[in-house]
Amino acid sequence: MQHLNNHNLINIFEGGTRLLIKKILIIGIIILFLVTVINQSVAIDYVKKPSNPISNGKTLYVGGTGEGNYTTIQEAINDATDGDTVFVYDEGSPYYEFIIINKSINLIGEDRNSTIIERNWKEHVINILAKNVLITGFTIQDRTLPLGVLDSCIYIKEDYAIIRGNIIKNRIKGIYAKNCNYSSITNNSILSTNGNTGIYLKNTQYCEVSNNTVKNNNIGIHIEQNTWYEYFSKTIISHNTIFSNNVGINLDSFWVQECNVFRNCLNNNKVGFEIESPRNNEIFYNIIENSTNAIYIRDDSSNNCFYRNNIIRCKIMVISYSYEDIWKQNYWNRPRIFPKPIIGKKILWIDYPYFGLPRPCLMFDWCPAKAPYEIDV
C-alpha cells in the first residue's frame, strides 16, 4: 500500500510539473507575441516611409498630339485634384516653366533623358507645397541664373515627397528640402550644380537619400539642423555614388543626430566626409577613396561611430578636432596588425583674452581590418 501511495504521489507531482511547464510556455509565448507586436509598431513608426499619392484619380496629359492634351505642365496641375496623375510627353520639351504643386499628385515624365523642364526665370523650378507628391522621369535644368533669383531645381516644403529617377543639372542647387519630414530622394543623378549643393536637407526628419549619383558639386549631400528646430534628423544616407565634389557628405550642426550613413561610394572628392558638430551618428560600410582628405571632423562632434569603412588611397585619412568619436574595424589604406592611432584635438577655450588652445588627444581603432571589405554600393 505504501508503494502504491508513493507511486500515486509521484504521478501527481509529475502531472503538476507538466501542467506548470505548459502554463509557463503559454505565458512565454504570449509575452513574446506582445513584445514582437510592440517592437514592430515602434520600428514602423521610426522608419515610416513616404507613401505614393492616391492614384485612383484621372490622368491628365501634357504635350503630344492627343485630344485635350495640355500645352504646359502648370495648366494640367491647376486642373488636377488630389490623387490625379499628370503625365508629360517628351515631344513638347523643353518645357520652360515655373511649377507650383499644391496638390497630392503624381508628376511623371515620359523619359527622364528627353522630358526636360527648364527654369522660366523665376525662383525654384519646381515647388512642392503639398504632402504626398511624386516626381519622376524628368531632366530638370537651368539657364543662366538671373541675379536675385532663388536657386533650386526641386524645392520641397511639405512631408512625404518622393523624388525618384530624375536628372538634375546645370548651375543651381539640385534638391532642397526644408522644414519637412519623411521625404524619399532616390535613384536621381545630380550633376554639375556649379559650386552649389547636390542634395540639401535642412530641418528635416526621417528622410531617405539613397541610390543617387552626385557629381561635380561643391557639397554632394548636405544635412543641416538648426539648433532652434530641436529635433534630431534621423536621416538614412545609403547606396549613393558621390564623386568629384569639394565635399562628398557634410553633416552639419549639433542636432544632426541618429543618422545612418552606409554603403556609399565617395570617390575623388577633396573631402570625403565633413562632420561639423553632430553627435550619435553611425557611419559604416562606406568606401572613401582617392580623396585629398578622407574624413574631416570639426570641434564639438562626439560619439559618432565609424566602423568597417574602406579608406583607400587618400592623402590624409583623418583630420579631427574631436576626441570622443568611436573607431572600429576600419580598413586604413593597408593591412594593419597593430591598432591605428588617430590624433584628435580638444580645444580649451580661454575666456579673457578669448582664444582657443588646442590640446592633442589620442584615439585608436583598436582592431583595424587586415583587408578591405567587399562593399556592395
C-alpha angles and dihedrals in degrees: 000000000000089000092053092048092052091047090051091049091051091050091049091049093048091047092051091048092052090048091050091050091050091051091049091049092049092049090047092051091049091049091047090050092050092047091049092050092047093047092048092050091049092047092049090051092050098047095036107163131213113261126218116251115264102279101195092099130095128285121240118198128216123197124354125090102280121128112265094014115153123240096215133035093229092056090056092047090051090056095043127095132204111300096024126126124225109203117195122202119213093228092087095049134169097046107197100206149141102216128201117187110195097157134069099257143137114246107196130179123208095231126000092216096054107023099087131185115190131189116270095208095273132106118284116003094227122021118195109203100158135066122254101027123159122199119182141147104038144116106220116192147153140239122213107323113245118218116266095019121129113246122222132107092209122018116192117200101159138056130269098027117162116203107181138162102001136135115227121185152144129061107330140072113290112217119354119188117183132179093349137110143215096026121157120210109181143155096006129138114222110188136179106344089175102242096333135104125281099207119008122184116184123181094348133139137206095006127154125217110180145147094012128141111222118184141167100005133129090242120011100201120005123188115187132173121186115223092235091059089066099194127111113245099223092190126172115219111180146149095009125146107218119177145154094019128130088237122015102199124002122193105192131192139006096279093060093101140144093026121152113214111182146148095014123144112220109185133172096354121143088233120017100196124011115190118191113183102315122138141201098023126142119223112181145150093017127143114226111179144155092013128140089227119013099196128012116186120187129205123296095027114130145162094021107147118219111187139161095359123148110232105185136170095351119147093218118023102191136006107182133179088177128083103186105066123115125239122191134173098331121160107240108199094284140027112286130195098180127056116281111239117219117194115214131176130229113204114219108202118213114208099209121054085017113233140125124247114202117219118191116238127188125226128175141211091213098192108031117185119263093211135022117269122247099243120185108207 
